[in-house]
Amino acid sequence: ELKGNIRVFLRVRPISAREEANGDVAAVSAVSALEAKIEGGKRYELDHVAGPSASQSEIFEEIEPLIRSCLDGYDVCVFAYGQTGSGKTYTMEGTPADRGITFRSLASLFREAESDYATSSYSFSCTMMEIYNDKVRDLLEPDAANPKPHDIRQGADGTPYVTDLERVNVSSTMDVMAVMRVGGAARKTGQTDMNATSSRSHLIFTITVTATSKTNAGRGEVTTSRLNLVDLAGSERLSKTNATGERLREARHINKSLSALGNCLNALAEKQQSATESKTAAKHAAHVPFRDCKLTHILSPCLGGDSKTLMFVHAGPAASDASESACTLEFASRVRNVSVTAARKN
C-alpha cells in the first residue's frame, strides 16, 4: 500500500551522443536501487533509483502494483518531472518498439479487468488536456477551430474538475492509444537549444474506471476511480535554452507553474510539521496555495488528497547539467518528505 509519503522514483538517462561529442562526462549516477549521487556533491536517498541501463519493462515492473490498484477503487497519479531533455516523455510514452509507462499501464489495466470478469464489470473513459501558458486546452476538442472555454469548478465533494472536456469511451489499449495519438498531435511542442522537440505544456491524461460488482455481497455496487498520468513540461534555465519571443514566454509560464508546484509542496510539508508540534500550530499552519496556478489547482487531489501518488523524477547525467540535476534531486528529496493522507478507496 502507498500510505504516508508521496513515493519518489528517479531515472537517470544515458549520456547522449551530443553530450559525448561536446566532451561531456557523466556526473549523476545510481549508487544503488535507493540512492543517487552527484560527483563531488551530495547523495540522495529515494524510494527507487533507476540508472541509465534500466529498461522500460524494468521501470514499469516497479510501478505496476500501483497502477493495478486503480481497479480496486483507488485514485492513482503518476507525475513525470525533470529538466527539459531529461527523458520524461520517453519514460511516459516510449517508442512504438519500446513502449513507456502510459501504454504499459493501460495494457495492464485492461488485462486485469478481463481476468476479473467473474467478480466485476468495468467501463473506461478518458480525457486528455494540456496546460499551456496557464490556460487549459482540451487536446481531444472535436472543433479545434472553435474550442470551448474551460473553467475549474469544485464538485459536490470539494474535488476540482475541468468543465466541458471531451470524454471518450474506450474498451482496449489500442482504443486509448488511438485517442492519445489524436491528442498528442495537438500538443504544443517547440525547439530549444536543449531539446529539439521540447514539450511546451503540462499534459494530463486521465482514464476513469467505473467498476460494477457482480458478487452476491456487493451486487450492483458501483465505484469510480481515476488514473492520472502527468507529463510535466521541463524546467528550464533560460540562459541555456536561449529562448526568445514565444519560446521565452512559454518558458516563463512553465517555470512559474513548476515553482508554484514547489511552493505547494513546501506549504504541505510546513503544515504537517506544525501538526506534529501542536494543535495550535496546526491551526495557524501555512495555507497551501493550490489556486496559484491551473496546474496545482487541477492536481491538488493528487498532492493533498486521498490519491496514491508517485513522482517520477528525471535527471540528465552530464556534468554540464550537474547544477540543474542537483536542483531536481533537491526537489525530489523535498517531495519525498511530504506526507499525504493515506490513500482511500472511492
Wavefront OBJ file of the C-alpha trace (Angstrom):
o trace
v 0.000 0.000 0.000
v 1.157 3.503 -0.738
v 0.479 5.290 2.510
v 2.099 8.222 4.257
v 4.505 9.873 1.849
v 4.420 10.607 -1.850
v 6.667 7.987 -3.399
v 9.585 9.344 -5.425
v 11.440 7.402 -8.122
v 14.467 8.701 -10.025
v 15.530 7.751 -13.542
v 18.928 8.828 -14.853
v 19.058 8.645 -18.647
v 22.168 7.582 -20.611
v 24.560 10.308 -21.714
v 23.618 11.416 -25.232
v 25.721 11.360 -28.407
v 25.537 15.158 -28.493
v 26.856 15.404 -24.931
v 29.680 12.965 -25.699
v 30.584 14.913 -28.840
v 30.852 18.035 -26.682
v 33.293 16.232 -24.366
v 30.766 15.901 -21.547
v 31.093 13.161 -18.928
v 28.562 11.560 -16.595
v 28.296 13.251 -13.199
v 24.983 11.837 -11.924
v 24.813 8.144 -11.099
v 22.777 5.496 -9.320
v 24.732 4.292 -6.278
v 22.111 1.643 -5.506
v 18.421 0.961 -6.080
v 17.701 3.509 -3.331
v 20.450 6.112 -3.668
v 21.818 8.525 -6.280
v 24.787 10.863 -6.173
v 26.293 13.815 -7.986
v 30.067 13.664 -8.412
v 31.680 15.904 -5.834
v 28.309 16.602 -4.269
v 25.554 15.092 -2.160
v 23.962 11.668 -2.075
v 20.186 11.407 -2.214
v 18.005 8.656 -0.805
v 14.850 7.943 -2.798
v 12.225 5.209 -2.982
v 13.756 3.762 -6.148
v 16.652 4.768 -8.398
v 16.974 3.527 -11.989
v 20.296 4.021 -13.740
v 20.951 4.527 -17.471
v 20.812 0.784 -18.214
v 17.277 0.313 -16.811
v 14.825 -0.893 -19.453
v 11.275 0.330 -19.960
v 9.923 -3.023 -18.738
v 12.058 -2.858 -15.573
v 10.764 0.650 -14.903
v 7.164 -0.486 -15.267
v 7.630 -3.554 -13.051
v 8.364 -1.185 -10.166
v 5.081 0.679 -10.510
v 2.686 -1.971 -11.856
v 1.120 -2.791 -8.434
v 0.320 0.909 -8.026
v -1.334 1.088 -11.449
v -3.399 -2.028 -10.801
v -4.763 -0.613 -7.541
v -6.854 1.737 -9.686
v -9.102 -1.278 -10.420
v -9.551 -1.732 -6.669
v -11.139 1.709 -6.399
v -8.121 3.916 -5.625
v -7.289 7.150 -7.411
v -3.723 6.974 -8.717
v -1.461 9.740 -10.014
v 1.935 9.392 -11.703
v 3.944 12.567 -12.418
v 6.983 12.800 -14.701
v 9.219 15.694 -13.574
v 12.639 16.986 -14.615
v 14.725 19.413 -16.624
v 13.925 19.751 -20.321
v 15.585 16.922 -22.271
v 15.961 14.652 -19.214
v 13.792 11.848 -20.595
v 10.327 12.446 -19.100
v 8.345 11.953 -22.285
v 10.401 8.878 -23.196
v 9.547 7.296 -19.833
v 5.855 8.124 -20.241
v 5.414 7.436 -23.963
v 8.451 5.461 -25.113
v 8.640 4.447 -28.773
v 6.485 2.085 -30.878
v 9.188 -0.564 -30.390
v 9.715 0.097 -26.678
v 6.573 1.431 -25.035
v 6.566 3.631 -21.960
v 4.576 3.773 -18.741
v 1.372 5.015 -20.372
v 0.937 2.127 -22.820
v 2.072 -0.488 -20.304
v -0.246 0.916 -17.621
v -3.252 0.770 -19.909
v -2.408 -2.728 -21.134
v -2.115 -3.867 -17.506
v -5.460 -2.273 -16.570
v -7.346 -3.898 -19.439
v -5.675 -7.272 -18.816
v -6.597 -7.197 -15.132
v -10.144 -6.084 -15.884
v -10.576 -9.016 -18.260
v -9.209 -11.528 -15.733
v -11.535 -10.090 -13.051
v -14.624 -10.586 -15.220
v -16.271 -13.092 -12.837
v -16.492 -10.609 -9.955
v -16.732 -7.168 -11.596
v -17.576 -5.488 -14.863
v -15.607 -2.420 -15.891
v -16.102 0.522 -18.204
v -13.403 3.019 -19.156
v -13.376 6.581 -20.459
v -10.595 9.112 -20.903
v -9.839 12.808 -21.171
v -6.653 14.497 -22.338
v -5.730 18.111 -21.681
v -2.700 20.337 -21.616
v -1.971 23.411 -19.554
v -0.285 25.830 -21.926
v 0.685 29.317 -20.714
v -1.573 28.676 -17.692
v -4.601 28.001 -19.891
v -6.408 24.668 -20.191
v -6.596 23.228 -23.723
v -8.672 20.144 -24.470
v -6.468 18.018 -26.739
v -9.494 15.976 -27.820
v -11.592 19.029 -28.754
v -13.576 17.956 -31.854
v -13.795 21.522 -33.214
v -10.255 22.835 -32.773
v -11.075 25.999 -34.738
v -13.771 26.933 -32.199
v -12.664 25.420 -28.894
v -14.960 25.525 -25.876
v -13.774 27.594 -22.887
v -12.822 25.605 -19.791
v -13.175 26.545 -16.139
v -12.071 24.801 -12.963
v -15.017 24.116 -10.672
v -15.460 22.342 -7.353
v -17.507 19.141 -7.311
v -20.014 18.289 -4.573
v -17.212 16.520 -2.685
v -14.923 19.555 -2.980
v -12.730 17.969 -5.665
v -11.795 20.317 -8.532
v -12.696 19.361 -12.086
v -12.360 20.965 -15.515
v -15.601 21.813 -17.291
v -16.582 20.695 -20.798
v -13.717 18.318 -21.527
v -14.339 15.879 -24.358
v -14.678 12.409 -22.812
v -14.069 9.341 -24.979
v -15.264 5.839 -24.084
v -12.612 3.173 -24.646
v -12.522 -0.601 -24.294
v -8.961 -1.606 -25.216
v -5.373 -0.398 -25.109
v -5.489 0.208 -28.855
v -8.571 2.417 -28.419
v -6.707 4.545 -25.892
v -3.548 4.784 -27.979
v -5.630 5.976 -30.940
v -7.099 8.683 -28.699
v -3.631 9.628 -27.453
v -2.284 9.926 -30.994
v -5.003 12.465 -31.759
v -4.310 14.366 -28.544
v -0.539 14.124 -28.881
v -0.656 15.668 -32.357
v -2.405 18.706 -30.880
v 0.057 19.195 -28.012
v 2.315 22.234 -28.023
v 5.972 21.418 -28.699
v 8.853 23.530 -29.947
v 12.601 23.513 -30.484
v 15.026 24.949 -27.944
v 18.800 24.691 -27.655
v 18.306 21.975 -25.015
v 15.699 19.837 -26.793
v 14.630 19.615 -30.442
v 11.057 18.626 -29.506
v 10.605 20.267 -26.130
v 7.120 19.928 -24.620
v 5.805 23.442 -24.061
v 2.881 22.385 -21.892
v 1.927 20.146 -18.990
v -0.008 17.104 -20.227
v -2.688 15.468 -18.058
v -4.170 12.225 -19.369
v -6.913 10.752 -17.171
v -8.564 7.375 -17.548
v -11.697 6.922 -15.444
v -12.558 3.385 -14.333
v -16.135 2.523 -13.370
v -16.446 -0.876 -11.665
v -19.745 -2.666 -11.020
v -19.636 -5.584 -8.577
v -21.120 -8.943 -9.635
v -20.649 -10.712 -6.301
v -23.615 -11.513 -4.050
v -22.199 -9.405 -1.219
v -21.731 -6.295 -3.320
v -24.014 -6.903 -6.301
v -24.647 -3.711 -8.207
v -22.245 -1.623 -6.108
v -20.511 0.923 -8.336
v -17.133 2.537 -7.661
v -15.341 5.115 -9.778
v -11.586 5.688 -9.729
v -9.116 7.616 -11.840
v -5.608 7.060 -13.153
v -3.859 10.379 -13.878
v -0.711 10.241 -15.993
v 1.013 13.626 -15.939
v 3.917 14.623 -18.195
v 5.115 17.953 -16.805
v 6.865 20.390 -19.110
v 10.589 20.522 -18.411
v 12.071 23.042 -16.027
v 14.356 25.389 -17.970
v 17.354 27.576 -17.304
v 16.730 30.382 -19.780
v 20.437 31.072 -20.298
v 20.852 27.504 -21.615
v 17.778 27.224 -23.818
v 18.409 30.631 -25.461
v 14.651 31.055 -25.685
v 13.305 34.236 -27.273
v 9.875 35.557 -28.233
v 7.103 32.992 -27.873
v 9.523 30.322 -26.556
v 10.634 32.718 -23.810
v 7.019 33.428 -22.850
v 6.292 29.694 -22.728
v 9.394 29.044 -20.624
v 8.393 31.698 -18.099
v 4.936 30.150 -17.718
v 6.466 26.666 -17.375
v 8.929 27.783 -14.707
v 6.259 29.783 -12.870
v 3.895 26.793 -12.657
v 6.676 24.430 -11.569
v 7.663 26.978 -8.926
v 4.017 27.032 -7.770
v 4.141 23.235 -7.516
v 7.241 23.514 -5.327
v 5.561 26.166 -3.171
v 2.565 23.888 -2.587
v 4.830 21.025 -1.566
v 6.751 23.320 0.809
v 3.490 24.519 2.364
v 2.254 20.930 2.752
v 5.500 19.974 4.499
v 5.246 23.001 6.831
v 1.614 22.227 7.577
v 2.433 18.641 8.506
v 5.384 19.737 10.639
v 3.107 22.161 12.507
v 0.505 19.436 13.003
v 3.070 17.232 14.746
v 4.084 20.074 17.088
v 0.694 21.153 18.464
v -2.941 21.745 17.596
v -2.410 25.498 17.922
v 0.479 25.422 15.466
v -1.567 23.270 13.097
v -4.404 25.798 13.202
v -2.050 28.573 12.111
v -0.104 26.432 9.643
v 0.718 27.745 6.206
v -2.094 27.906 3.675
v -1.368 25.581 0.734
v -1.591 27.831 -2.362
v -3.096 25.271 -4.757
v -5.007 28.001 -6.615
v -1.901 29.981 -7.563
v -1.911 28.318 -10.978
v -4.072 25.962 -13.036
v -1.610 23.061 -12.724
v -1.645 22.881 -8.935
v -5.376 23.640 -8.715
v -6.304 20.735 -11.008
v -3.837 18.340 -9.412
v -4.476 19.314 -5.777
v -6.222 15.964 -5.020
v -3.013 14.170 -6.067
v -0.890 16.293 -3.727
v -3.062 16.827 -0.692
v -5.914 14.369 -1.149
v -6.581 10.646 -0.994
v -4.680 9.529 -4.119
v -1.815 7.093 -4.351
v 0.817 9.377 -5.826
v 4.179 8.696 -7.447
v 6.568 11.409 -8.609
v 8.881 10.038 -11.317
v 11.833 12.423 -11.315
v 14.281 12.516 -14.246
v 17.867 13.748 -14.315
v 20.326 14.219 -17.137
v 23.702 12.618 -16.319
v 26.026 15.179 -17.931
v 28.447 17.250 -15.861
v 27.323 20.359 -17.768
v 23.836 19.824 -16.309
v 25.015 18.990 -12.777
v 23.608 22.159 -11.196
v 20.174 21.576 -12.770
v 20.289 17.901 -11.777
v 21.135 18.929 -8.206
v 18.060 21.192 -8.179
v 15.969 18.282 -9.473
v 17.280 15.953 -6.762
v 16.721 18.570 -4.056
v 13.152 18.863 -5.303
v 12.814 15.067 -5.194
v 14.018 14.992 -1.584
v 11.503 17.674 -0.677
v 8.644 15.757 -2.298
v 9.638 12.560 -0.528
v 9.295 14.290 2.834
v 5.703 15.357 2.162
v 3.153 13.151 3.894
v -0.222 12.707 2.259
v -3.484 11.323 3.564
v -3.497 7.524 3.487
v -4.999 6.511 0.146
v -8.695 5.761 0.402
v -10.928 3.654 -1.812
v -13.707 5.554 -3.548
l 1 2 3 4 5 6 7 8 9 10 11 12 13 14 15 16 17 18 19 20 21 22 23 24 25 26 27 28 29 30 31 32 33 34 35 36 37 38 39 40 41 42 43 44 45 46 47 48 49 50 51 52 53 54 55 56 57 58 59 60 61 62 63 64 65 66 67 68 69 70 71 72 73 74 75 76 77 78 79 80 81 82 83 84 85 86 87 88 89 90 91 92 93 94 95 96 97 98 99 100 101 102 103 104 105 106 107 108 109 110 111 112 113 114 115 116 117 118 119 120 121 122 123 124 125 126 127 128 129 130 131 132 133 134 135 136 137 138 139 140 141 142 143 144 145 146 147 148 149 150 151 152 153 154 155 156 157 158 159 160 161 162 163 164 165 166 167 168 169 170 171 172 173 174 175 176 177 178 179 180 181 182 183 184 185 186 187 188 189 190 191 192 193 194 195 196 197 198 199 200 201 202 203 204 205 206 207 208 209 210 211 212 213 214 215 216 217 218 219 220 221 222 223 224 225 226 227 228 229 230 231 232 233 234 235 236 237 238 239 240 241 242 243 244 245 246 247 248 249 250 251 252 253 254 255 256 257 258 259 260 261 262 263 264 265 266 267 268 269 270 271 272 273 274 275 276 277 278 279 280 281 282 283 284 285 286 287 288 289 290 291 292 293 294 295 296 297 298 299 300 301 302 303 304 305 306 307 308 309 310 311 312 313 314 315 316 317 318 319 320 321 322 323 324 325 326 327 328 329 330 331 332 333 334 335 336 337 338 339 340 341 342 343 344 345 346
